Amino acid sequence: MNAAIEPLIDAAQAARILNLHPVTVREMASRGAIPGLKLGKVWRFRASSLDEWITERLELSRHQLSPEERKER
């Protein structure tokens, strides 16, 4: 197997990527709001999964209608 395994990052590293507090990151992960994996008592994340999550949120926000657009429909 030649595929490299992406290293997991902790909540503090994920928080830096998302520009959030680590406690917020852990709370979001426990609610299933962001992709993460709880190993024992600690949360671990893949930076690529967080990047995909951000991209998905950006795409969703682009497709949402503004209040003015809602009034027109």
NORQUI-V617011 format. One line per field, one symbol per residue. ss: DSSP state (@ for helix, = for strand, . for the rest). psi: psi as a letter, one per 40 degrees, with the letter a starting at -180 (. if undefined). burial: + if it has 9 or more other C-alpha atoms within 8 Angstrom, else -. A space follows every 50 residues. Layout:
ss=???
psi=???
burial=???
This chain:
ss=........==@@@@@@@@...@@@@@@@@@@.....===..====.@@@@ @@@@@@@@@@@@@...@@@@@@.
psi=hehihhiiiidddddddefiidddddddddeedihihhhbeiiiihdddd ddddddddddddeiiidddddd.
burial=--------+++--+++---+++--++-++----+++------+++++-++ --+--------------------
